[in-house]
């Protein structure tokens, strides 16, 4: 087994497709397929479940991925030793979360590293995919997450709110219960933003009797104000004064009403690889700057 076999494995896992992985490695698909088969024979188990144009990790592959990424990172750390310069921390941040916390995270990274980080912006699920495969080192994302080899720390807990037209009966309420949404059509953000927490939200709504859930594509968010006014739907969002959805209600056409019994366990925070050979000291210092008392109570966003 050599480093290039592990790089091929990580590339196929990232792209979920041999052809795309081959492009990233500047190879044709045939040698990449052969490398993966040889690695599977060498390790004694299948790394991928293969279907038409898609390759997903088996449980064995899931266990191997963080080890492979760590092995590759250690090789990079060796190559960087002669420079004497601290390694560059690659950061990601989701724009679908409160800006104030994103600013705090970026400031902590700047303070520790002494440089303005280049920040990759995307939904949490995409950033976590990059983090798992060694393309990012640190990410500001929605929590909780459950990936082998990934650690996280919550910075704040979410409180949910209902967005409704000003003419809607709910707009006059000081707070709304989930049961009051049972006979309503509820708009929610797509599961792809962060499948784990979003799936938990769906279960919470279903258990409360909400029968109609309409996922909206991110590209259609700009038209939500007119849609809610036209259809009478309501939307479930985050009760935070600086959340991206807050712009929907800033004109006064929509109302945002707190959801008093929203699902528990929704957080915003940071994530990193557990065994980061290059950046462990920097990441520990950033975490200490963000939450000196990690055992203390979390603030609730509002």
N, C-alpha and C positions, 0 to 999 in steps of 0.2 A: 504494500500500500504506500502511495506517495501523496504529496501535497496536491498535485494536480488532480488526482482522483477525487479528493475531498472537495476541491474547488468545483469540479464538474457536478458532484452530488449537490452542493449548496446551490449552484446555478439552476439545476433542474428543479429543486425544491422551490426556489424563489419564483421561477417562471411557470412552473407546473406544466412545462411543455419542452420537449427535447429540442425542437427547432429553434425556439426563442433562446433557450439556454446556449445552444451552439453559436448563435449570432453573438451573444455577449462574450463568449470565449474565443470568438474568431475562428470557429471550426465549422465543419459540416455536421449534420445530425448523426451520420453513421458512426464516426468515432466516439461521439458522446454517448450514444446508446451502448456501444461496446464497453466503454469505460465503466458505465453504471452496472452493466451485467457482470463485469470482472470484479467490481467492488462487492457486489452482492454475493458472488461465489466465495470471495475471500473472507467475507464476514459471516457467511453461513445463513443469510436470511434476506428476504425481499425488503427493499427500502421504499418501494412505491407500489401503490395500487394503480394499475394502468387501465384507462378507459379512452374512448375516442377523443383525441386532442386534449387530454387532461391526465396529469399524473399527480396523485396526492400521496402524502407520506403515510406509510403504515405506522403502527405503534412503535415498531423497531426503528423506523426512520426518524420518528419524532424524538426518540431517545438519543439517536446518533447526532441529530442536527446541532444542538448546542456544543457538543464535543468537537464536531468538525469546524464550526465557526471559531471556537476557542483555539483550536490547533492552528488555523490559518492566521488568527490574530497574533498568536505568539511568534509565528514566522515573520509577520510584519514588524513586530516589536524588535526582533533581532536585527532586521534590516535598517531600522531607524536609530539603533544605538550609536552609530558613529557620528550622527549629526549633533548630538548633545542637546537638541531642541525637544521640548515637551511635545508629545503627539497632539495632533489637532483633534478636538472633540467635534463629532458630527451630530448635529441636533435636529430633531423634528418637533413640530408643534401643530396641533390641530387648530384651525381657525374657528371650529364649531364649539367653542368653549369661552368662558369669560376672559376678556382681554387683560384684566388686572393681574390675574394669576400668571398668564403667559409672560407679562412684563416682569413679574417677580422672578420667574424661572430664568428668563434670559439675562436679567441683572445678576443673578447668582452665578450663572455660567461665566459671564464676563468678569465678575469679581475674582473667581477662582483661576480662570485660564489667562486673564490679562488681555483678552482679545474679544472683539465682537464676533459672536458665532454666526456662521452661515446656517440659516434655518430652513429646513425643508417643510413646506406647508401641505398638509393633506388630511384626509379623514383618519381617525385613530386606527382603523383596521389596516390601512395601507402603511401607516408609519410603523405599526407593530410588525408587519411583514418585513419591512426594511431592517428593523432592529433585530429580529430573530435571525436574519441572514447576514448580519455583519455589515450592512450598508449604512446604518446609523448606530450611534453609541448611547444616545440618551433621547428620550421623547416625552413630551407633554401631551397626555392622552386621557381618554375616558377609562375608568376602572369600574369593576375589577377585570382582571385578565387571568387566564389560566394557560400558560405556555411553559413547557419545560425549559429551564435555563434562563427564565426572565423573572426579575424581581420588580417590585413596584412599591411606591409610597404615596398614599393619598394626601392631598393638600386641603381639600374641602369636600363637603358633602352637598349634593344637589337637592334642591327643593323644586318640585314641579308646579306648573301653573297651566291653566286653560286659557287659550286665546280664542275670543269670540267676538262677533260683530257687536258694535255698541247697541244695536237694536235688539239683540238677543236677550232673553229673560235672564240668562246667567250673568250678564254684564252688571246687573244690579246687586249681585251677591258679594258678600265680603270674602267668602271662601266657597269652594265647591267640593263635594265628595265624589269619589269615583262612581258610586251608585247613580248619581245624577246624570252620568254620561251613558247609562245603559241603553237608552233608546236613541242615542245620537250617533251620527256618523263622525268618527274621530280621525283626524289627520295626524300622522306621526312621521318622523324622519325615517329614512330607509334603514333596514337592519344592517346593511353593509357598512354603516358608519362605525359600528363596533358590535358585532353579532352577539356576544355574550350578554352585556347589559341590555341591549335592545330586545333580545329574546325574553329576558326576565320581565321587561316592561310589558311586552305583549301578553305574557302569562298573567301578570297582575291585572291587566284590563279585562282579559277573558274571564278570569275568576270573578270579577266584579259584575259580569253580565254584559260587557260591551261587545256587541256582536259585529259591528261594522268598523273595521280599521282600514284606512286608506293610506298606504305609504306614498310619500311624495318624493320624487327624484330631486337631488340637490339643485339641478339646473332649473327646476321649476319654483324654487323658493321665492324668487323675485315676484312671482305672480300670485302669491298666496293671499295677499290682502284682498284683491278683487275676487278670488275664488271663494273665500269665506263669506264675503258680502253677498255673492251671487247664490251660493248653494245652501247656506245655513249650516255648514259643517263647523265644527270646533276643532282646535288644534291643541295637542299636548306638547308643551315645551318646557324650557328651564326658566324658573323664576329668578332671573339675575339681571340686574340693571344694565350690565354690559355684555349680555349674551348676544350673539348675532341675530336671534329672533326678536330682540327688543326693538329693532328698527321697524318691525311690522306694526307696532302699536304707537310709535312715536308721533304719528300724524293725528292721533285721536280718533281714527275711524274704528279701531279695534280696542278691546279691553283685555287686560291680562289679570286673571283671577287666581289666587293661590289654590292649589289642590291640597286639601287638608289631610288626605290619607293616601298620598302617593307612595310608590314602592320605595322601600328602604334599600340601602346598600349601593346607591349610585354615587360615584365619586369622580373627581377630577384630580389627577396627580401626575407623577412621573414614573417612567419605567426604564430599566437598563438590564444588560446581561449580567448574570450572577458572577461569572468567571471572566472578567474582562482583564486580560493580561496587560493591556496598554494603558488603561485609564482608571484603574481601581482607585488610586489615591485622589485623582481629580473628582471622581464621582462621589466618593465619601465626603469630600470637602463641600461639594455642591449640596448634598443632602443635609449636611449640618447647617449650612447657611439658610436652606429653605425651611427646615423644621428642627431647630436645636433640641426641642423636647418632643421626640417622636412618639412618646407615650401619652402626650396631652390630648385633650379633646379637639376634634376637628371643628372649624367654623362651618356654618351652614350658609350657603350662598343665597342671597336674596337681593 
